Amino acid sequence: HNVGFVASRAVNDREFAHCFVTKEPVDKIFLSSRTSTNAYVFPLFFAETGDLYGRTARLNLSRTFLGSLAKALGISDIDEDGVPKGLEPRGILCSLYAILHSTAYRHRYAEALKIDFPRLPLPAGLDLYHDLARLGSELMALHLMESPRLDEFITTTIDPHQRLEVRRVGWSEDTVWLDTGATKQGHGSTSGTTGFCGVPEAVWNLHIGGYQVCEKWLKDRKGRVLAAEDIAHYQQVVVALSETIHLASLIDKTIEAHGGWPSAFSNVLVFPHSEARPPREDERYADELMVADVGEESE
């Protein structure tokens, strides 16, 4: 099925965490309502003009990008769409998605990621490409809520009254409380009587875009008694966040195993609309980066 890559053009939040994937249309401020950071969706495929039933699709990866990828990976043969032989469009997107979740990538290019769409380095070899594509595929499955790992819960519910009602949300002692007591600003949450036990602090604090996911999901349901399907879904969200942290660490280790930054990546800069023009100084992230567009955007 088709999938859309979601990114922002400028980040007004404290740090870059502004990429995601979707199978559905998303709101303009999907990545952050607090800072009005717009979300742009880059579908992997577009329906052909005039095809009302969506039976044919056009690949939304530019030939400039695909040519650069083929060169970086040492592949000379391409198919009719420009895709390097042996590669799949979704696998290409997965490899890019993995790079975007590298903690080292986000730290190394933190300032540049705040002012424009993410620029992406291309793997300098097939082994790294395939490793990143595999890890990115696992990430995408988690974020699309399709991974079988989601049902391997790491949390248990604390529900003495058989009634998980969302009142005041807080976290302490690896537990997300639904009825924590009021505290002064800047002070930690106090223990409550009902909630989800087994939520590590790193998972509780993880942001996607401008949202602290574990907290916001519950705050959006304040005053509601959680149904069984709500409880199960929240536990799946916790698993997805925990696995995201784990996979981001594996991505960093994988890049290091292939030579680290910048050796693991191509050292040629490519711009999607003007291959002949040399990059201006303000367009550079660093000399080692291959810069490429994902494709057309849609709002």
PEJORA-V7622 format. One record per pair of residues at least 12 apart in sequence whose ideal C-beta (glycine too) atoms are under 8 Angstrom apart, sorted by the first residue. I is the first residue (numbers start at 0). J is the second residue. D is the distance in Angstrom with one decimal. If there is no record, write none. Layout:
I;J;D
I;J;D
This chain:
0;22;6.5
1;22;7.3
1;42;6.0
1;43;5.8
1;44;5.0
1;56;7.2
2;20;5.6
2;21;7.1
2;22;6.0
2;42;7.6
2;43;5.3
2;89;7.0
2;92;7.1
2;139;7.1
2;143;7.3
3;20;6.8
3;21;4.8
3;22;7.4
3;25;7.7
3;40;4.4
3;41;6.3
3;42;4.6
3;43;7.0
3;297;7.9
4;18;7.2
4;19;7.9
4;20;6.0
4;40;7.3
4;41;4.5
4;42;8.0
4;43;7.3
4;92;6.2
4;95;7.7
4;96;7.1
4;293;5.9
5;18;6.5
5;19;4.3
5;20;6.6
5;21;5.7
5;25;6.1
5;29;6.6
5;30;6.9
5;38;5.3
5;39;7.1
5;40;5.5
5;41;7.7
6;18;5.0
6;38;7.6
6;39;5.8
6;41;7.0
6;116;5.9
6;117;5.9
6;293;7.8
7;30;5.3
7;31;7.7
7;36;4.9
7;37;6.2
7;38;6.3
7;39;6.8
7;116;7.8
7;208;7.5
8;37;6.7
8;39;6.4
8;115;6.4
8;116;5.4
9;36;7.1
9;113;6.7
9;114;6.0
9;115;7.0
10;36;6.2
10;112;6.3
10;113;4.5
11;31;7.3
11;34;3.8
11;35;7.4
11;36;5.6
11;113;7.9
12;31;5.8
12;33;7.6
12;34;5.5
12;36;6.6
12;206;7.7
12;208;7.2
12;209;4.7
14;105;7.1
14;109;6.5
15;105;5.3
15;109;6.4
15;112;4.0
15;113;6.7
15;117;7.7
16;105;7.7
16;206;4.9
16;207;5.7
16;208;6.0
17;30;4.9
17;31;7.3
17;36;6.4
17;208;5.1
18;96;7.3
18;99;4.7
18;100;7.7
18;117;6.7
19;142;6.2
19;207;6.4
19;208;7.3
20;96;6.7
20;139;5.2
20;142;5.3
20;143;6.0
21;40;6.7
21;143;7.7
22;143;6.1
24;40;7.6
25;38;5.5
25;40;6.1
26;38;7.0
27;298;7.2
29;208;7.2
30;207;7.7
30;208;3.3
30;209;6.6
31;208;4.6
31;209;2.9
31;210;6.9
32;209;7.2
33;209;4.9
34;209;5.5
36;208;6.7
36;209;6.3
38;208;7.9
39;116;7.6
39;296;4.6
39;297;7.8
39;298;7.0
40;296;6.8
40;297;5.4
40;298;7.4
41;59;6.6
41;293;4.7
41;294;5.5
41;295;7.0
41;296;5.4
41;297;7.5
42;59;5.5
42;294;7.9
42;297;6.2
43;58;7.4
43;59;5.9
43;60;7.6
43;88;5.9
43;89;6.5
43;92;5.7
43;294;7.9
44;56;3.8
44;57;6.5
44;58;6.0
44;59;6.0
44;88;7.6
45;57;4.7
45;59;5.3
45;295;7.0
58;80;4.8
58;81;8.0
58;82;7.3
58;88;5.7
59;293;7.7
59;294;3.7
59;295;5.5
60;80;7.9
60;81;7.5
60;82;7.4
60;88;6.3
60;91;6.6
60;293;7.1
60;294;5.2
61;271;5.6
61;291;7.8
61;292;5.8
61;294;5.7
62;81;4.2
63;269;6.6
63;271;4.9
63;272;7.7
63;274;6.6
63;291;7.3
63;292;7.6
64;269;7.7
64;271;6.4
64;291;4.2
64;292;5.8
64;293;7.4
64;294;7.5
65;77;6.9
65;80;7.7
65;81;4.2
65;82;5.9
65;83;6.7
66;81;6.7
67;121;6.3
67;265;7.7
67;267;7.3
67;269;4.3
67;289;6.2
67;291;5.4
68;83;6.1
68;86;7.7
68;91;6.9
68;121;5.6
68;291;7.3
69;83;4.1
70;265;7.7
70;267;7.4
71;121;4.2
71;122;6.6
71;123;6.0
71;264;7.9
71;265;4.0
71;267;7.4
71;289;6.1
72;86;8.0
72;121;7.7
72;122;6.8
72;123;8.0
72;124;6.8
72;125;5.4
72;128;5.9
73;124;7.5
73;125;7.3
74;86;7.5
74;125;7.9
86;128;7.8
89;136;7.8
90;132;4.4
90;136;7.3
91;132;7.4
92;135;7.5
92;139;7.9
92;293;7.6
93;131;7.5
93;132;4.6
93;133;7.7
93;134;7.9
93;135;3.3
93;136;4.4
93;138;7.7
93;139;6.0
94;122;6.8
94;128;5.6
94;131;4.2
94;132;4.3
94;135;5.5
95;119;5.4
95;135;7.1
95;293;6.9
96;135;4.1
96;138;5.9
96;139;5.9
97;131;4.2
97;132;7.2
97;134;4.7
97;135;3.4
97;138;6.5
97;246;7.9
97;250;5.1
98;119;6.0
98;120;6.6
98;131;6.4
98;135;7.9
98;250;7.5
99;117;6.0
99;119;7.4
100;135;7.8
100;138;6.0
100;243;7.2
100;246;6.9
100;247;4.9
100;250;5.9
101;247;6.7
101;250;4.8
101;251;5.5
101;254;6.3
102;247;5.5
102;248;7.5
102;251;5.6
103;251;5.1
103;254;6.8
103;260;6.1
104;120;7.8
104;260;7.8
107;260;6.2
107;285;7.9
108;284;5.3
108;285;7.7
111;284;5.0
116;292;7.9
118;284;5.6
118;288;6.4
118;290;4.3
118;291;7.7
119;289;7.4
119;290;7.0
119;291;5.8
119;293;7.7
120;261;7.6
120;264;3.9
120;265;6.8
120;287;7.3
120;288;4.9
120;289;5.3
120;290;7.9
121;264;6.3
121;265;4.7
121;289;4.1
121;291;6.6
122;257;7.8
122;263;6.7
122;264;6.3
122;265;7.5
123;258;7.8
123;262;7.5
123;263;6.0
123;264;5.4
123;265;5.1
123;266;7.9
124;257;7.0
124;263;7.9
126;257;6.8
127;253;7.2
127;254;7.3
127;257;4.3
127;263;5.7
130;253;4.9
130;257;7.5
131;250;7.0
131;253;6.8
134;246;5.7
134;249;5.9
134;250;5.3
134;253;6.7
137;242;7.6
137;246;5.9
138;243;6.6
138;246;5.4
141;238;7.9
141;239;4.5
141;242;5.4
141;243;6.3
141;246;7.8
142;239;6.7
142;243;7.6
144;235;6.7
144;239;7.2
146;239;7.5
146;242;7.5
148;238;6.3
148;242;5.9
149;235;4.2
149;238;5.2
149;239;6.2
150;235;7.1
150;238;7.9
151;238;6.4
152;234;4.6
152;235;7.7
152;237;7.7
152;238;6.4
153;197;5.2
153;234;8.0
153;237;6.4
153;238;6.0
153;241;6.1
154;195;4.7
154;196;6.3
154;197;4.1
154;198;6.0
154;234;5.1
154;237;5.3
155;195;7.4
155;196;5.1
155;197;5.9
156;193;7.9
156;194;7.5
156;195;6.0
156;196;7.5
156;230;6.3
157;174;7.0
157;192;7.2
157;193;5.5
157;194;5.3
157;195;7.3
157;196;5.5
158;193;5.5
159;192;6.2
159;193;6.7
160;193;7.1
162;193;7.7
162;224;5.8
163;177;6.2
163;193;5.9
163;194;7.8
163;224;6.6
163;225;4.4
163;230;6.2
164;177;6.6
164;178;7.5
164;193;7.5
164;222;7.7
164;223;7.2
164;224;4.8
164;225;7.5
165;177;5.2
165;217;5.3
165;218;7.6
165;220;4.9
165;221;5.1
165;222;6.6
165;223;5.6
165;224;8.0
165;225;6.7
166;178;4.7
166;221;7.1
166;222;7.6
167;179;5.2
167;180;7.3
167;181;6.9
167;191;7.7
168;214;5.8
168;217;4.7
168;218;5.6
168;221;7.6
169;182;7.8
169;187;7.9
169;188;2.8
169;189;7.2
169;191;7.2
170;188;5.7
170;198;6.8
170;200;7.3
170;203;4.5
170;213;7.5
170;214;7.6
171;187;5.9
171;188;4.8
171;189;6.8
171;190;5.9
172;190;6.7
173;196;6.8
173;197;6.2
173;198;5.9
173;199;6.1
173;200;7.2
174;190;7.4
174;194;5.4
174;195;6.7
174;196;4.8
174;197;7.6
174;198;6.5
175;194;5.0
175;195;4.6
175;198;4.9
175;203;6.6
175;213;6.1
175;214;8.0
175;217;7.2
176;188;6.4
176;189;7.9
176;190;6.5
176;191;3.5
176;192;8.0
176;193;7.2
176;194;4.2
177;191;6.4
177;193;5.2
177;194;4.8
177;217;6.9
178;191;4.0
178;192;5.9
178;193;5.6
178;194;7.5
179;191;4.6
195;233;6.7
195;234;7.1
195;237;7.0
197;237;7.8
198;213;6.4
198;237;5.7
199;241;6.9
201;244;5.7
202;237;6.0
202;240;4.8
202;241;5.1
202;244;6.8
205;240;4.9
205;243;7.0
205;244;6.6
212;236;6.5
212;240;6.1
213;236;7.2
213;237;6.7
213;240;6.8
216;233;6.3
216;236;6.1
217;233;7.3
260;287;7.5
261;285;6.8
261;287;3.1
261;288;7.4
264;287;6.2
264;288;7.0
264;289;6.4
265;289;4.1
266;286;7.0
266;287;5.2
266;289;7.6
267;289;5.7
268;283;7.2
268;286;7.7
268;288;6.6
268;289;6.5
268;290;5.6
269;289;6.0
269;290;6.2
269;291;5.8
270;282;7.5
270;290;6.3
271;291;6.6
271;292;4.1
278;290;7.8
